[in-house]
Amino acid sequence: MQGAGLARFGAASHAVSLIASTAVFCWLVWVAFKVVALAVFLGLGLLAFLVESLALLAKTRRRSLMKLWPEVIDSIHSAIVSGLTLPDAIDELSLNGPLRLRTAFQRFSRRLDTGWQFELAIDELKSEFGESHADQLCELLRLVSATGSESLASALKQQSVNLRNDLAFMGQIEAKQGWVAGTAKIAVAAPWLVVAMLSTRTENAVVYNSATGVFILFLGFVVSMFAYRLVHVLGSLPEIPRVFQ
């Protein structure tokens, strides 16, 4: 949930939303085709799709945030080199940093101003961003705050270089494998569209509601889920692990 930027809503509310959406979809499929097994299996397929959509949202958001961090790191580096303190550098980000991140840094500055301990404020900031490179920067700031390290400027410069290299590398890989994974997932969904179309005929609906029809649909569902999972595993890129999470 943190990676998708939805941590403030809580896991329980998301679980209820997913289950409610799946139940409504199952009911609509049953009303349209009068095939119980088709409604159940398509509902389970929708649930899997919604869960993956949440994961995709988190992945897209992390990639988007990842592209902003070089600017953030360069801003802090420039502020430190010019003689500003770390809190002043973060205040500057809340005013002139990337638009998408300003609100989070503003909340961070307000927490410090209202008496929050730096450790707690950093933990809250990490939770809001939910991204590995944000974790690295937050942990670096935590270390500097605790030890008063004088090597912050050089560490920030090296982190900026590493991040830009990561962005270039990930961009090349994603461009090559994205269309392959997307095409494979469409191929998994296509047979179920055919079954839905066939179910519009009464005689086919009767067959699918029989024990043999349910078994065939169940077998098809198992094969589809196996293929879907295989595509997901083989086509996905490894995520950079979170830091101290």
CYANA upper distance limits for C-alpha pairs under 8 A (distance plus 0.5 A):
  1 MET  CA      5 GLY  CA      6.87
  1 MET  CA      6 LEU  CA      5.66
  1 MET  CA      7 ALA  CA      5.49
  1 MET  CA     10 GLY  CA      8.23
  1 MET  CA     11 ALA  CA      7.55
  1 MET  CA     58 ALA  CA      8.09
  2 GLN  CA      6 LEU  CA      6.29
  2 GLN  CA      7 ALA  CA      5.20
  2 GLN  CA     58 ALA  CA      8.36
  2 GLN  CA    127 SER  CA      6.54
  2 GLN  CA    128 GLU  CA      7.07
  2 GLN  CA    129 PHE  CA      7.50
  2 GLN  CA    130 GLY  CA      5.24
  3 GLY  CA     58 ALA  CA      5.15
  3 GLY  CA     59 LYS  CA      7.72
  3 GLY  CA     61 ARG  CA      7.64
  3 GLY  CA     62 ARG  CA      7.07
  3 GLY  CA    129 PHE  CA      7.47
  3 GLY  CA    130 GLY  CA      4.90
  3 GLY  CA    131 GLU  CA      6.64
  4 ALA  CA     54 LEU  CA      7.41
  4 ALA  CA     55 ALA  CA      7.86
  4 ALA  CA     57 LEU  CA      6.10
  4 ALA  CA     58 ALA  CA      4.21
  4 ALA  CA     59 LYS  CA      7.89
  4 ALA  CA     61 ARG  CA      6.75
  4 ALA  CA     62 ARG  CA      8.25
  4 ALA  CA    130 GLY  CA      8.03
  5 GLY  CA     58 ALA  CA      7.73
  5 GLY  CA     61 ARG  CA      8.20
  5 GLY  CA    128 GLU  CA      7.02
  5 GLY  CA    129 PHE  CA      7.29
  5 GLY  CA    130 GLY  CA      7.48
  6 LEU  CA     10 GLY  CA      7.83
  7 ALA  CA     11 ALA  CA      7.99
  7 ALA  CA    127 SER  CA      7.95
  7 ALA  CA    128 GLU  CA      7.75
  9 PHE  CA     13 SER  CA      7.10
  9 PHE  CA     14 HIS  CA      7.98
 10 GLY  CA     14 HIS  CA      7.30
 11 ALA  CA     15 ALA  CA      6.73
 12 ALA  CA     16 VAL  CA      6.77
 13 SER  CA     17 SER  CA      6.69
 14 HIS  CA     18 LEU  CA      6.66
 15 ALA  CA     19 ILE  CA      6.71
 16 VAL  CA     20 ALA  CA      6.50
 17 SER  CA     21 SER  CA      6.54
 18 LEU  CA     22 THR  CA      6.66
 18 LEU  CA     47 LEU  CA      7.29
 18 LEU  CA     50 LEU  CA      7.66
 19 ILE  CA     23 ALA  CA      6.64
 19 ILE  CA     47 LEU  CA      8.12
 20 ALA  CA     24 VAL  CA      6.73
 21 SER  CA     25 PHE  CA      6.66
 22 THR  CA     26 CYS  CA      6.63
 22 THR  CA     43 GLY  CA      5.95
 22 THR  CA     44 LEU  CA      7.85
 22 THR  CA     46 LEU  CA      7.04
 22 THR  CA     47 LEU  CA      6.49
 23 ALA  CA     27 TRP  CA      6.78
 23 ALA  CA     43 GLY  CA      7.67
 24 VAL  CA     28 LEU  CA      6.76
 25 PHE  CA     29 VAL  CA      6.70
 25 PHE  CA     39 ALA  CA      8.39
 25 PHE  CA     43 GLY  CA      6.76
 26 CYS  CA     30 TRP  CA      6.67
 26 CYS  CA     39 ALA  CA      5.30
 26 CYS  CA     40 VAL  CA      6.55
 26 CYS  CA     42 LEU  CA      7.62
 26 CYS  CA     43 GLY  CA      5.62
 27 TRP  CA     31 VAL  CA      6.66
 27 TRP  CA     39 ALA  CA      7.59
 28 LEU  CA     32 ALA  CA      6.65
 29 VAL  CA     33 PHE  CA      6.51
 29 VAL  CA     34 LYS  CA      7.99
 29 VAL  CA     35 VAL  CA      8.40
 29 VAL  CA     38 LEU  CA      8.09
 29 VAL  CA     39 ALA  CA      5.66
 29 VAL  CA     42 LEU  CA      8.50
 30 TRP  CA     34 LYS  CA      5.18
 30 TRP  CA     35 VAL  CA      6.22
 30 TRP  CA     36 VAL  CA      6.48
 30 TRP  CA     38 LEU  CA      8.13
 30 TRP  CA     39 ALA  CA      5.82
 32 ALA  CA    200 THR  CA      8.41
 33 PHE  CA    196 ALA  CA      7.87
 33 PHE  CA    199 SER  CA      6.32
 33 PHE  CA    200 THR  CA      6.32
 33 PHE  CA    205 ALA  CA      7.54
 34 LYS  CA    205 ALA  CA      7.26
 35 VAL  CA     39 ALA  CA      6.80
 35 VAL  CA    199 SER  CA      7.91
 35 VAL  CA    205 ALA  CA      6.40
 35 VAL  CA    206 VAL  CA      8.35
 35 VAL  CA    208 TYR  CA      7.01
 35 VAL  CA    209 ASN  CA      6.24
 36 VAL  CA     40 VAL  CA      6.75
 36 VAL  CA    209 ASN  CA      7.19
 37 ALA  CA     41 PHE  CA      6.56
 37 ALA  CA    208 TYR  CA      7.96
 37 ALA  CA    209 ASN  CA      7.42
 37 ALA  CA    214 VAL  CA      6.33
 37 ALA  CA    217 LEU  CA      7.50
 37 ALA  CA    218 PHE  CA      8.29
 38 LEU  CA     42 LEU  CA      6.35
 38 LEU  CA    196 ALA  CA      8.24
 38 LEU  CA    208 TYR  CA      8.39
 38 LEU  CA    217 LEU  CA      7.65
 39 ALA  CA     43 GLY  CA      6.39
 40 VAL  CA     44 LEU  CA      6.75
 41 PHE  CA     45 GLY  CA      6.60
 41 PHE  CA    217 LEU  CA      8.32
 41 PHE  CA    218 PHE  CA      8.03
 41 PHE  CA    221 PHE  CA      7.11
 42 LEU  CA     46 LEU  CA      6.55
 42 LEU  CA    192 TRP  CA      8.38
 43 GLY  CA     47 LEU  CA      6.70
 44 LEU  CA     48 ALA  CA      6.79
 45 GLY  CA     49 PHE  CA      6.65
 46 LEU  CA     50 LEU  CA      6.58
 47 LEU  CA     51 VAL  CA      6.71
 48 ALA  CA     52 GLU  CA      6.68
 49 PHE  CA     53 SER  CA      6.46
 50 LEU  CA     54 LEU  CA      6.74
 51 VAL  CA     55 ALA  CA      6.92
 52 GLU  CA     56 LEU  CA      6.46
 53 SER  CA     57 LEU  CA      6.48
 54 LEU  CA     58 ALA  CA      6.73
 55 ALA  CA     59 LYS  CA      6.63
 56 LEU  CA     60 THR  CA      6.47
 57 LEU  CA     61 ARG  CA      6.50
 58 ALA  CA     62 ARG  CA      6.54
 59 LYS  CA     63 ARG  CA      6.67
 60 THR  CA     64 SER  CA      6.62
 61 ARG  CA     65 LEU  CA      6.55
 62 ARG  CA     66 MET  CA      6.33
 62 ARG  CA    130 GLY  CA      8.13
 62 ARG  CA    131 GLU  CA      6.20
 63 ARG  CA     67 LYS  CA      7.01
 64 SER  CA     68 LEU  CA      7.50
 65 LEU  CA     69 TRP  CA      7.16
 65 LEU  CA    131 GLU  CA      8.11
 66 MET  CA     70 PRO  CA      8.45
 66 MET  CA    131 GLU  CA      8.19
 66 MET  CA    133 HIS  CA      7.24
 66 MET  CA    167 LEU  CA      8.15
 67 LYS  CA    167 LEU  CA      7.65
 68 LEU  CA     72 VAL  CA      7.08
 68 LEU  CA     98 PRO  CA      7.42
 69 TRP  CA     73 ILE  CA      6.48
 69 TRP  CA    133 HIS  CA      7.89
 69 TRP  CA    134 ALA  CA      7.94
 69 TRP  CA    160 SER  CA      8.39
 69 TRP  CA    163 LEU  CA      8.34
 70 PRO  CA     74 ASP  CA      6.49
 70 PRO  CA    160 SER  CA      5.85
 70 PRO  CA    163 LEU  CA      7.26
 70 PRO  CA    164 ARG  CA      7.43
 71 GLU  CA     75 SER  CA      6.57
 71 GLU  CA     97 GLY  CA      8.27
 71 GLU  CA     98 PRO  CA      7.97
 72 VAL  CA     76 ILE  CA      6.87
 72 VAL  CA     93 LEU  CA      7.79
 72 VAL  CA     97 GLY  CA      7.07
 72 VAL  CA     98 PRO  CA      7.80
 73 ILE  CA     77 HIS  CA      6.54
 73 ILE  CA    137 LEU  CA      8.41
 73 ILE  CA    156 LEU  CA      6.68
 73 ILE  CA    157 LYS  CA      8.13
 73 ILE  CA    159 GLN  CA      8.26
 73 ILE  CA    160 SER  CA      6.70
 74 ASP  CA     78 SER  CA      6.56
 74 ASP  CA    156 LEU  CA      8.00
 74 ASP  CA    157 LYS  CA      7.81
 74 ASP  CA    160 SER  CA      7.51
 75 SER  CA     79 ALA  CA      6.70
 75 SER  CA     89 ALA  CA      8.22
 75 SER  CA     93 LEU  CA      7.77
 75 SER  CA     97 GLY  CA      8.04
 76 ILE  CA     80 ILE  CA      6.61
 76 ILE  CA     86 LEU  CA      8.39
 76 ILE  CA     89 ALA  CA      6.06
 76 ILE  CA     90 ILE  CA      7.62
 76 ILE  CA     93 LEU  CA      8.23
 76 ILE  CA    156 LEU  CA      8.35
 77 HIS  CA     81 VAL  CA      6.61
 77 HIS  CA    152 LEU  CA      8.46
 77 HIS  CA    153 ALA  CA      6.02
 77 HIS  CA    156 LEU  CA      6.55
 77 HIS  CA    157 LYS  CA      7.40
 78 SER  CA     82 SER  CA      6.60
 79 ALA  CA     83 GLY  CA      7.00
 79 ALA  CA     84 LEU  CA      5.91
 79 ALA  CA     85 THR  CA      8.28
 79 ALA  CA     89 ALA  CA      5.99
 80 ILE  CA     84 LEU  CA      5.66
 80 ILE  CA     85 THR  CA      6.94
 80 ILE  CA     86 LEU  CA      7.47
 80 ILE  CA     89 ALA  CA      7.43
 80 ILE  CA    152 LEU  CA      8.47
 80 ILE  CA    153 ALA  CA      7.03
 81 VAL  CA    153 ALA  CA      7.16
 84 LEU  CA     88 ASP  CA      6.48
 84 LEU  CA     89 ALA  CA      6.73
 85 THR  CA     89 ALA  CA      6.70
 86 LEU  CA     90 ILE  CA      6.85
 87 PRO  CA     91 ASP  CA      6.66
 87 PRO  CA    109 SER  CA      8.27
 88 ASP  CA     92 GLU  CA      6.66
 89 ALA  CA     93 LEU  CA      7.00
 90 ILE  CA     94 SER  CA      6.95
 90 ILE  CA    105 PHE  CA      7.36
 90 ILE  CA    109 SER  CA      7.79
 91 ASP  CA     95 LEU  CA      7.13
 91 ASP  CA    105 PHE  CA      7.87
 91 ASP  CA    106 GLN  CA      7.74
 91 ASP  CA    109 SER  CA      6.88
 92 GLU  CA     96 ASN  CA      6.40
 92 GLU  CA     97 GLY  CA      7.56
 93 LEU  CA     97 GLY  CA      4.66
 93 LEU  CA     98 PRO  CA      8.13
 93 LEU  CA    102 ARG  CA      7.01
 93 LEU  CA    105 PHE  CA      7.18
 94 SER  CA    101 LEU  CA      8.18
 94 SER  CA    102 ARG  CA      5.03
 94 SER  CA    103 THR  CA      7.21
 94 SER  CA    104 ALA  CA      8.18
 94 SER  CA    105 PHE  CA      5.42
 94 SER  CA    106 GLN  CA      5.36
 94 SER  CA    109 SER  CA      8.30
 95 LEU  CA    102 ARG  CA      7.08
 95 LEU  CA    106 GLN  CA      8.31
 96 ASN  CA    102 ARG  CA      8.01
 97 GLY  CA    101 LEU  CA      7.40
 97 GLY  CA    102 ARG  CA      6.38
 98 PRO  CA    102 ARG  CA      6.69
 99 LEU  CA    103 THR  CA      8.33
101 LEU  CA    105 PHE  CA      7.00
102 ARG  CA    106 GLN  CA      6.50
103 THR  CA    107 ARG  CA      6.71
104 ALA  CA    108 PHE  CA      6.73
104 ALA  CA    125 LEU  CA      7.49
104 ALA  CA    128 GLU  CA      7.80
105 PHE  CA    109 SER  CA      6.66
105 PHE  CA    125 LEU  CA      8.34
106 GLN  CA    110 ARG  CA      6.68
107 ARG  CA    111 ARG  CA      6.65
108 PHE  CA    112 LEU  CA      7.00
108 PHE  CA    121 ALA  CA      6.62
108 PHE  CA    122 ILE  CA      8.13
108 PHE  CA    125 LEU  CA      7.11
109 SER  CA    113 ASP  CA      6.68
110 ARG  CA    114 THR  CA      6.59
111 ARG  CA    115 GLY  CA      7.01
111 ARG  CA    116 TRP  CA      5.80
111 ARG  CA    121 ALA  CA      6.91
112 LEU  CA    116 TRP  CA      5.45
112 LEU  CA    117 GLN  CA      7.27
112 LEU  CA    118 PHE  CA      7.22
112 LEU  CA    121 ALA  CA      7.44
116 TRP  CA    120 LEU  CA      7.18
116 TRP  CA    121 ALA  CA      6.82
117 GLN  CA    121 ALA  CA      6.80
118 PHE  CA    122 ILE  CA      6.57
118 PHE  CA    142 ARG  CA      8.10
118 PHE  CA    145 SER  CA      8.41
119 GLU  CA    123 ASP  CA      6.79
119 GLU  CA    142 ARG  CA      7.38
120 LEU  CA    124 GLU  CA      6.76
121 ALA  CA    125 LEU  CA      6.72
122 ILE  CA    126 LYS  CA      6.68
122 ILE  CA    138 CYS  CA      6.75
122 ILE  CA    142 ARG  CA      7.67
123 ASP  CA    127 SER  CA      6.79
124 GLU  CA    128 GLU  CA      6.80
125 LEU  CA    129 PHE  CA      6.89
125 LEU  CA    138 CYS  CA      8.32
126 LYS  CA    130 GLY  CA      6.32
126 LYS  CA    131 GLU  CA      8.00
126 LYS  CA    134 ALA  CA      7.10
126 LYS  CA    135 ASP  CA      6.32
126 LYS  CA    138 CYS  CA      7.32
129 PHE  CA    134 ALA  CA      7.10
130 GLY  CA    134 ALA  CA      7.88
130 GLY  CA    135 ASP  CA      8.16
131 GLU  CA    135 ASP  CA      6.79
131 GLU  CA    242 ARG  CA      7.21
132 SER  CA    136 GLN  CA      6.86
132 SER  CA    240 ILE  CA      6.89
132 SER  CA    241 PRO  CA      6.76
132 SER  CA    242 ARG  CA      5.04
132 SER  CA    243 VAL  CA      6.70
133 HIS  CA    137 LEU  CA      6.86
133 HIS  CA    163 LEU  CA      8.31
134 ALA  CA    138 CYS  CA      6.54
135 ASP  CA    139 GLU  CA      6.52
135 ASP  CA    242 ARG  CA      7.13
135 ASP  CA    243 VAL  CA      6.03
135 ASP  CA    244 PHE  CA      8.49
136 GLN  CA    140 LEU  CA      6.65
136 GLN  CA    243 VAL  CA      7.01
137 LEU  CA    141 LEU  CA      6.71
138 CYS  CA    142 ARG  CA      6.57
139 GLU  CA    143 LEU  CA      6.61
140 LEU  CA    144 VAL  CA      6.72
141 LEU  CA    145 SER  CA      6.54
142 ARG  CA    146 ALA  CA      6.70
143 LEU  CA    147 THR  CA      6.52
143 LEU  CA    148 GLY  CA      8.23
143 LEU  CA    149 SER  CA      8.08
144 VAL  CA    148 GLY  CA      5.42
144 VAL  CA    149 SER  CA      5.55
144 VAL  CA    152 LEU  CA      7.51
145 SER  CA    149 SER  CA      8.34
151 SER  CA    155 ALA  CA      6.70
152 LEU  CA    156 LEU  CA      6.52
153 ALA  CA    157 LYS  CA      6.76
154 SER  CA    158 GLN  CA      6.74
155 ALA  CA    159 GLN  CA      6.64
156 LEU  CA    160 SER  CA      6.66
157 LYS  CA    161 VAL  CA      6.94
158 GLN  CA    162 ASN  CA      6.74
159 GLN  CA    163 LEU  CA      6.56
160 SER  CA    164 ARG  CA      6.79
161 VAL  CA    165 ASN  CA      6.86
162 ASN  CA    166 ASP  CA      6.75
163 LEU  CA    167 LEU  CA      6.73
164 ARG  CA    168 ALA  CA      6.80
165 ASN  CA    169 PHE  CA      6.72
166 ASP  CA    170 MET  CA      6.54
167 LEU  CA    171 GLY  CA      6.52
168 ALA  CA    172 GLN  CA      6.99
169 PHE  CA    173 ILE  CA      7.09
170 MET  CA    174 GLU  CA      6.56
171 GLY  CA    175 ALA  CA      6.70
172 GLN  CA    176 LYS  CA      7.18
173 ILE  CA    177 GLN  CA      6.91
174 GLU  CA    178 GLY  CA      5.99
174 GLU  CA    237 LEU  CA      8.41
175 ALA  CA    179 TRP  CA      8.19
176 LYS  CA    180 VAL  CA      8.34
177 GLN  CA    181 ALA  CA      6.92
177 GLN  CA    235 GLY  CA      7.31
178 GLY  CA    182 GLY  CA      6.81
178 GLY  CA    235 GLY  CA      8.28
179 TRP  CA    183 THR  CA      6.64
180 VAL  CA    184 ALA  CA      6.82
180 VAL  CA    235 GLY  CA      8.13
181 ALA  CA    185 LYS  CA      6.81
181 ALA  CA    231 VAL  CA      7.03
181 ALA  CA    232 HIS  CA      7.94
181 ALA  CA    235 GLY  CA      5.86
181 ALA  CA    236 SER  CA      8.37
182 GLY  CA    186 ILE  CA      6.94
183 THR  CA    187 ALA  CA      6.88
184 ALA  CA    188 VAL  CA      7.00
184 ALA  CA    231 VAL  CA      7.23
185 LYS  CA    189 ALA  CA      7.05
185 LYS  CA    228 TYR  CA      7.04
185 LYS  CA    231 VAL  CA      7.58
186 ILE  CA    190 ALA  CA      6.67
187 ALA  CA    191 PRO  CA      8.12
188 VAL  CA    224 SER  CA      6.52
188 VAL  CA    227 ALA  CA      7.49
188 VAL  CA    228 TYR  CA      6.92
189 ALA  CA    193 LEU  CA      7.26
189 ALA  CA    224 SER  CA      8.44
190 ALA  CA    194 VAL  CA      7.07
191 PRO  CA    195 VAL  CA      6.83
192 TRP  CA    196 ALA  CA      6.62
193 LEU  CA    197 MET  CA      6.76
194 VAL  CA    198 LEU  CA      6.70
195 VAL  CA    199 SER  CA      6.58
196 ALA  CA    200 THR  CA      7.34
198 LEU  CA    204 ASN  CA      6.83
198 LEU  CA    205 ALA  CA      8.31
199 SER  CA    204 ASN  CA      5.91
199 SER  CA    205 ALA  CA      5.39
199 SER  CA    208 TYR  CA      8.26
200 THR  CA    204 ASN  CA      8.01
200 THR  CA    205 ALA  CA      7.54
201 ARG  CA    205 ALA  CA      6.84
202 THR  CA    206 VAL  CA      6.81
203 GLU  CA    207 VAL  CA      7.00
204 ASN  CA    208 TYR  CA      6.76
205 ALA  CA    209 ASN  CA      6.69
206 VAL  CA    210 SER  CA      7.02
207 VAL  CA    212 THR  CA      8.13
207 VAL  CA    213 GLY  CA      6.08
208 TYR  CA    212 THR  CA      7.91
208 TYR  CA    213 GLY  CA      4.48
208 TYR  CA    214 VAL  CA      6.37
208 TYR  CA    217 LEU  CA      8.10
209 ASN  CA    213 GLY  CA      6.38
209 ASN  CA    214 VAL  CA      6.67
210 SER  CA    214 VAL  CA      6.66
211 ALA  CA    215 PHE  CA      6.71
212 THR  CA    216 ILE  CA      6.73
213 GLY  CA    217 LEU  CA      6.67
214 VAL  CA    218 PHE  CA      6.48
215 PHE  CA    219 LEU  CA      6.56
216 ILE  CA    220 GLY  CA      6.59
217 LEU  CA    221 PHE  CA      6.51
218 PHE  CA    222 VAL  CA      6.74
219 LEU  CA    223 VAL  CA      6.77
220 GLY  CA    224 SER  CA      6.48
221 PHE  CA    225 MET  CA      6.56
222 VAL  CA    226 PHE  CA      6.64
223 VAL  CA    227 ALA  CA      6.62
224 SER  CA    228 TYR  CA      6.40
225 MET  CA    229 ARG  CA      6.45
226 PHE  CA    230 LEU  CA      6.55
227 ALA  CA    231 VAL  CA      6.60
228 TYR  CA    232 HIS  CA      6.65
229 ARG  CA    233 VAL  CA      6.56
230 LEU  CA    234 LEU  CA      6.50
231 VAL  CA    235 GLY  CA      6.04
232 HIS  CA    236 SER  CA      6.22
